[in-house]
Amino acid sequence: MTSPTLPASGSAQAALEQLAGHEAWAVIRLRDSDTVTLVGGPLSTAEKIGDIPLETGIPSGGRRFDRLVAVPFRQVTERGFVAHDDGAALAVVRIETELEIPLDELVAALPDEEVGFVDPGGFETSDDDYAEVVERIIHDEIGNGEGANLVISRHYRAQLHEWNREKALTVLRRLLEHERGAYWTYCFWTGDRFLIGASPERHVSVTGGDVRMNPISGTFRLRGVEPAARKAKLLEFLADEKEIYELFMVVDEELKMMCEICHEGGQVLGPFLKPMSHLVHTEYLLAGRTRSDVRDVLRDTMFAATVTGAPVENACRLIKEYETEGRGYYGGALALLGRDASGSPTADSPIVIRTAEVSPDGALKVTAGATLVRDSDPHYEVAETVAKAGGILTAFGLVPGATGEPSDVVALMSDEDVLIALNSRNQRLSRFWLTDQSGAAPAPSLVGKKVAILHGEDDFVNMLRHVFSVLGMSSTVVRHEDYAPGAFDGADLVVVGPGPGDPRDAEHPKIAAFQAAVDGLLASEQPFLAVCLGHQVLCDRLGIPLAYKDIVFQGTQSTVSIDGRDEKVGFYNTFVGRVSTSSTTGTSSTTGVLPDGVRVETDEATGDIHLVAGPHFRGVQFHAESILTENGFSLLRNLLVDLLG
């Protein structure tokens, strides 16, 4: 089905004039389409995403879209997460006009005016101050177990001269002419501001029940790299372990969302390269099937780890703590909601990044953030925020230099050395998530078993639930705030789950709930599996000392010994249960600090425990459900069979 177009006697200019008559409107190039979509109509606001009206039935007149939506970052409070309330509206445009214009005709009809400034401005947080924030987050937050990564933003502000609609469309024209690799390139008048940008990253899309997400992380900066050196530098970038694991971590985080909204889980495809005018990114594509309302899909995917951090719930808390104001629409999402030819609901949504917010009087704000991980270099992250803002600032004339994708970068996309380096990444990942799991055979001895999971503010729980369902088990979730004695009655197995935090902090309500749960399970001898934070609390309750990891293991793959086999597994931990190397002989130690009937498996050099086993429980420091654990499905199945067999 195609969108309505103007009659042959019409023109792109007439389409733009027709659009201007609406209360709210947008001009959008979807991906690399050779046409541009123009939509407009009356504006309203909604309190919740579920309040957005959906049309039903088969659309008429070639229409594809019914609503255009702008979702501000503060809407994440719908998921129970925290955010500054800056008043940015959940804006809903009921589409009355939908036009499809050839790209070249539309560009030719767009204004080409001078965009001037009263004040060219700059980043309001200096490079040194931002670098200091990066250091604090690495040391005080990631270094104390408060998540695996975090995205903290900084704002570039300027004041435009005699700003108006024509100049907004001029900036859009420059983006359409010069920027490449965007998922959406757009100018959206929301009724109270312009949103103009070229976002490289899909938030989520739904078509006929097919769901796609598109985590992007890892940034290779083109500026300052001579063409003759680009291949060597790109290969160096692709071999950078920090960049590799930065992408793996956001894939894990978005898989958590896919497992929430998709009844068959999520399949990971890629990796791919995404070249833009100033940057080249690495990305994966996640695919799944859903039975959910498209509005629920939008809500349950707020917001990508690439703009928040991981785990998302705790990242939002830290964003509110470290950022002094609301994000507006940065890190939020836009969405076109519509129907396909059969009348099934559709959604197409980009993340609002690489975007300028401009008020009617010309106050410009561009927000950019870097993904901060355990081994981030503060000055490198400063440069990354500058590079990410560069594309849109260039379109406003604030950053000098030509834009456009260099031809040699295009050629590198198919270079065999580059392809080998890129695709070798999957050799270290879980085969379970790289394949379609819908036909996987359940484990006969586990079929029908009931699992209760204690949720510690980490949606790795969703991935665990999916693996359990593939094994033929059913599961329910108990939030740590809701834990009380008897919460696990009727369960064949309890999982004391992962989460951020310091397991030694008994005064924290979450840690206190975990301690009470583990104490009750030990006393009742109810079978249970403790994962990551749960494992650390189990170690503590068994009298095993807890310590900082010598090197923070947030988002790290390491080889460990399990039952005499070497396994590559994924760790997300700052703390660890530890026995002295003199008190353990590896797989069968029951001496020293260990209670009778308890054995541990450890790193021989450090005594760090990656598995603890007792008569009715197992604790694992690693995440068997993570994409970083090569044989995670088999490891988890074997642990459960041991506990319930």
N, C-alpha and C positions, 0 to 999 in steps of 0.2 A: 504494500500500500504506500502511496506517496502523499505528501501533504498538499493542500490546496495551493495553487499558484495564481498569479495575476493573469487576467486575459492577455491575449497576444498584444492588444493595444496598450497594455499597461507598461510600467517601467519600474526599475529599482527605486528611482527617485520617488515615484508615486507611492510605492510600498512604504518607504521611510516616512513620508508625509502622513499616510494613513495611520502608521504606528504612533506618531506623535500626538494624535488625538486621544489616546488612551491615558487613563490615570496612572497605569504602570505598564512597562513594556520591556522587551529585551530583544537584542540581536545576537544570535548564537550560532557559531559554527561547531557542529558536533563532530568531534574527532577530525579525521582528514577528509570529510565530505567535500564534494565539489559544489555543494550548494550551502546556503546559509538560511537558517530558520528565523523568522520574525514572528513574535507573538506579543499580544497586548490585550488588556482588558481591565475591568474594575478590580480594585484592591480591597482586601480585607485582612484582618489579623485573626490568628487562632491562639488559644492558650496552649493546646497540646497538639501533637502531630496527628493523633487519632481523631481530632475534631475537623480535620481537612475533609471537605466533601469529596466523594468519589462518584463519578458518573457510571451508569450501567448500560448494558446493551451494546449492540454493534454500532460503532461510530459512523456518521454519515458524511458525505461530501469530501471524503479523502482525509478527514481530520485524524491526527495522531495524538494530540495533546489536549488535555482539559484544564490542567492547573500548572502554574509555574510557582515554585515555592522557594523562599529563602529561609534557611534554618540557622539561627544564630547559635553561637557556641553555648550560651547560657541555657539552651534547651536541654543540655545534658543532664540538668536536674530532673528531667522526666525519668531518668534511669536510677534516680536516687543518689547521684553523684553531686559534688559541690561545684559551684562556679560563682564568680562575681556577677551580680545582677546589674547589668549596665542598661537595661531597658530595651535592648535591640529586639525588634518585633519578629515573631514568626509570621512572615508576610506571605499572603496567598493571593495570587492573581488568577481570576477566572478568565480563561482565554476565550475571547470573542473573535479575535483576528489571528489567523495562523497562515503565514505566507512562506513560500519556499522560493528563493531567488538564487540563480547561478552565482557562484563565488566571484568570478571576475566582473560580472555586471554590478554586483553589490559593492565591491571594493571601488569600482570606478565612480559609483554614485555617492560614496561617503565623502564628507567634507575633508579638506586637507588644509587646515588652518594652522597658524602659529599658536603654539601652546606656551605661554609665558608665565613668569612667576614674579610675585611681589617679594617672596622670600623662598629661595631654593631649599632651605632647611637642611636636614640631615637626621641621622639617628639620634634620638633623644637620650638613649643610653650609650655612653661612650664605649669604644672598643675595650678600653682597660676595665671599665666597670662591668661590662658583659663577661669578659674573661674571668673576672673575680667571682661572678655569680656561678659560672661554669665550675670553677674550682670548689666552691662551697657545696654545690650539688653533688659532685663526685665524692667529696670527702664526707659530708654530713648526711647525705641521703642515700645514694647508691652504696656508699661505704658503710652504711649502717642498716642495710637490708630493706630500705624503703623503695624497692622496685628495681627493675633491670635497666631502664632508660627513662629519659624525661626530655620533653621538648619545651624549652622556655623561649619566649618570643621577645623581640625588640621592635620598636616602631620607628619608621622613617616618616617625618612630618614635613610638610611644606605648604605654602600658601600660593595658590594659582591666581593669575591675573585675568579678570573678566571671564570667569568660567561660565560655560553654558553647554547646552546639549550638543551643539556643533563641535565643540572642542572635545567633548566626551567621545563623540563618534570619530573624530580625528585620531584619538588615541587607539580606538578599536581598529581603525584602518591600518595603523602602523603595526599593530599586533598581527593582523591578518596577513599583512605583506611580509613580515619579517620573522615572527615567532614560528617555531615548528615543534611538533611532538605533543601538542596540547590535547587533552581529552575534551575540554570545552574551551573555546575562545569567545568572550562575551562582553557585552555592555548591557547592564541591567539597571534600569531606573526603577527603584523600589517604591517610589512615592516620596521618599525623604532623603535619598542618597543614590549616587551612582556606584555600582560595583563593576569594575572594568578589569579583566584579567585573562590570563591564559593558564588554566590549571592543568598540570600534567596528569593528575591522579583522579581516577574514578573513586568515588565514595562507595556506591553500590548501584547495580542495575538489576532489574527484574523484567524478564520477557517470557511469557508463557510458562511461568514457574521456574525458569532458569535464572539462577542468581550468579552474579559475577562481582568479585572484589579485586582490587588491583594494588596491593601494597608496593610502594616505591620507597627505597632507601638506598643510601650509598650515592655519593655525589662526586663526579669527576669534573673539575672546573676547566673549561676551555681557555678562558682568558689568561694570557701570559704564556701559553704553551705554543711554541712554534709548530707549524704544520709538519715539519720534518721529524719532530720529536713526539708527535701525538700517539703513534702506535706504541712506542716503547713506554710512554707514560701511562697509556690506557691499560696496557698489560700489567704494569706495576700496580695500578689502582685495582685491577681485578684480582690481584694476588694479595691485597692488603687484608689481613685477618680482621682488623677492626671494621672495615667496610663490609666484609662478608657477613660477619655475625650481626652487624647492625641490621642488615636486611633479613637474616634468619629470624631475629627477634620479632620484627614486625609481622613476618609471616605467621609465626606462632600466635601472635596477638590477634590477627584477623581470622585465623583458623578457629580461635575461641568463639568469635562472633558467628562464623559460618556454621559451627556445630550447634549454635543456639537457634538459628533461623532455618537451617536445612535439615530435613528429616533423614537424609542419607549422608550427612557430614559434608566435608569439603575436599576437593581434589586440587592438588597444587600442580600448576603447569609453568614451565619456564626453566631457568631465568631468561630474561630478555634485557636488551639495552634500549633506553629511551633517550635519544638525542634531542636537545633543545638548543636555543640560540647561544646560551652562555654555559650550559651544563650538559653532562650526560649522566643519566641515572641508571641504576639497575632495578629491576622489578620482577615480580611474579604475578601470575594470574591465578585466582582461586575461583573454582566453579562448584556449584551445587544445585540442588533442587529444593524448592520450598512450597509449602501449602499455606503459608502465612499471608495475611493482608499486607499489601505493599507498604502501608503506613507503619505497620508493626516492624517490617524489615528496616525502614528508615530509622525508627526509634531505637531498635535493638542494636544498630550498628553505629550509634553515636559514641565516640567519634574515633577515627582511625588512630592507631598507635603512632603513625608517622607525624601526627600533629599534637599528640598528647603525651605518649610514653606508655610504659607497660610495668605492671598491670594498669589498665586504664582508670579504674576507680581510684586507686591511690595516686596515680599521676594527676588526676583532676584536683585532688586535695592539695598536692604540691604546687600545681599551677596557680591555684588561688593564693597560696602562701607566698610564692616568689614573684608573681606578676601583680602589679599595683592597681590594675584596672581591668575591666572586662575586655574580652577579645572582639566584641562586635560580631561580625560574621567570619572573621579569620578562624580557621580550623573547623568551622561549621560546614554546611553543605547547601548547594542549590539542587533543585530537582524539577524535572518535567514529569508530571503524572498524566497518564493517558490510557488508551485501550488499543489492543491490536485488532486485526481484521475479524477475529472471532469474538471480540468483546472482552477478552481477558485483560485485567489491569496490568499496566506497565509502569516502570519507574526508571528514570535515567538521571544519575546524580553524581556531580563532581565534588571534590573537596574544595573549599574556598581557600586556596593558597595562590601565591604569585598574582595577587589581586590588590588593586587600589580601591579604597573607600574614599569617595569625594562628596563632600556636602554641597548643597546648592550654592553656597557662597565661596566655594573653591578651596576649602580646607582638605588637604590630601593626607591620607595615612596609608602607608604600606607596611604590613607586618610580616616578619620573617623569623623563623626559629630554626635552631639546629638540634639534631638528635644527640643527646648527651649520654654517653655510655661510660663504663668503668675505666676505659683507657683513652678517653677523649683528650685531645690536646686543646687547651682553652683558646689559643690563638688560631688554630685551625678552624675551630667552631665559629669564632668571630668572622673569619674570612668566608665561611659557608653561608652565614646569614647575609653577608654583602652580596655574594654571588646569587643567592636565591631571590633577592630583591632586584637584581640587576636587570632582568628581562623587562619587567613592568616599568621600572624607573627609566630605562632606555626609551621606552615608548613615549614617556612624558618629556624626554629630552634632558633628563637629569643625570644620565650616565652617558659619557661620550663613547664613540666607537660604533662600528657597523654591527647590525644584528643579522640574523639569518644563519641557517645551519651550514657550516663549511662542507664543501663537497668531499673533502678527504675524510671527514667524520662519517658521512654516509657510506663511503667505501669500506670503512673499518667495520661497519655493521655485519658485513659478510666475509670479513677476513678470517681465514681458517684458524690462525693462531688465536684470534680473539674469541671465536666460537668455541674452540677447545677449552680455553681458560674459563670461559663463562659456564659452559655445561659441565665441567669437571666438578663444580660445586655440588651437584646432586649426588655424587658418589658417596658423600658423607651423610646424606639425609635419610630419614625414615621412608622405607619403601611403601609402608602402609598409606601415607598421605600423598605419595606420588602416583597412586593408582586409584581406580574406582573401587570403593569399598562396599558397594551395594550388594554385590554377590558373594561376599565373604561368608564362609561357613561358620556357624556358631560353635562354641565348645560344648559338647553334650553334657558334661557334668555340671556346667554352669547355667544351662538353659532354665529359665524360670526363677532364678535366684533374685532376691530383692536387695538392693544396695541403698544405704543412706549415706549422704555425703555432707560433711561439715564444711561449710563455705567460709574461707578466710580472706575474702576480698580479692580473689584471683580467679578469673574465668577459665583457667586451665580446667576447672571443674566441668565446663561444657565439653571439652575434648575427652575427658575421662568418661563422661556420660555416653558420648558417642561410641567409644571403644566398648564400653559395657553393653550397649545395645547390639553391637555387632557380635558380641560373645553370647547373645541371647538373654541378657539380664535386663531388669528394669531398675530405675534409680529415682530417688527423690533427693532434694537438697534442703538442708537446714542451715540458714544463715547463723553466723556465730552470735548475733544479737538475740536470736530466738532460741538458743540452746537452753535446755532445762533437762533435769533427770527424766528419763523416759522418752526423750526425743527420738531414740533409735529403736524403740520397741517394735518388734515384728520384722526387723531387718536381718537378713542372713549374713550380711557383711556391712561394716561401717568403714567409710574412708574419712580419715581426719586429714583434711585437704591442705593445699598450699596457700600461701598468701604472703604479703610483705610484712615486715615488722621485726622487732628484736625479741627472740623467744625467751630471753632472760628477764624481760620486763613484766613481772607478775602483776604490776599495778594496772597495766593496760587491760581494758575490758575484753578485748579479743583474746589476748594471751591467757587471761584468767579463764575464759570460756574453754579454750583449747585444753588447758591443764585439767579443768574439772571433767571434761569429756574423756580425756585419756585415763585419768584416775578411775573413772567409772567403768570404762571398758576393761582396764586391767583387773579391777575387782570382780566384775561380772563374768570375765573370761569369754565375752562376746567376740567373735573373730573381727579383726580390723586391720586395715592397711593405713599407714601414716605416710604422707607425702610431703617432702620439703619442709615447710614450717611445721607441719604435723609431726614429721620425723624428728625434727629438732626438739619439739616439746616432749615427744616420747623418750628420747635420749635423756632429757633432763629429769623426767619422772622416774626413769630407771636408775638415776644416780650417776649417769655418765656426764662428765663435764662438757660444757659448751664453750666454744671459743670463736674468735674471728678467723676466717680463712686467711691464710698467709697472702693469697692473692684473691681479690673479689672474683667470684665465679658467676656473675650475672650474665646469662646468655653465653655459656661456654660449653664446648663439647670436649669430653675427656675420656680416655680409655680406663676402664676399671675391670677388676676381676670379679666375676659372679659365678659361683659354683665351678670354679676352675676354668671358666671361659673368659676371654677378653671381649668386652663389649664397649662400644662407643656410645656414650649416653650424654644427655643434655642436663646441665646444671644451671640453676638460677638461685644462687645462694651467696650470702655474705658470712653467715654463721655456719658452724658445723659441730656435730658431736665428735669428740676426740678421745681416744684412749692412748696411753703412752705406748710407744713401740715395744717396750719391754713387757707389756701386759697382754700382748696379743700375738698370735702366730698366724693370723690371717683368717682363713675361712672357718676355723673350728675353735677359736679361743673362747674359753669360759672362765678365764682367770682374772686376777687383778680387780678392776673396778666393776666387772660385769656380774650381774646377778646370776644365780643358778638357773640353768635352762635357757640362757640367752647367749647367742653367738653373734659375732659381728664380722663384716667384711670391710677391710680398710685399705687405705693407701699405705703401703708398707713403709714408705719413707717418713710420713707425717703422722700416721695413726688416725687420720681423718676417716670417719665412718661413712660409707655410702650405702650400707645395708645392715639392718639389725633384725634378728629373727628370734622369736620366742614361740612358745607352744601354741598360741592362738593369735599371733600378730606378726606383721612384718612392717618395717619402716624403711623407706628408701629416700635418700637425699636427692637423687636425680628425678627427672620427669620422664617416665617411660612414655607418656602420652605426647611428648614434644616432638616436633619435626627433627630436633637435634639428636634423637635417640634412634640409631639405625634399625635395631630390632625391637623397638618399643612394644609393638603389639604382642609379639611372642613373650617378651619379658613379663608384661602385665598379665597375660593369660596364665603363664606358669606360676606367678605369685598367687593368683586367685585360686587356681586349681590346688596348690599346696595348702592354702588356708581353708578351702571349703571341701576338698576331696575326702 
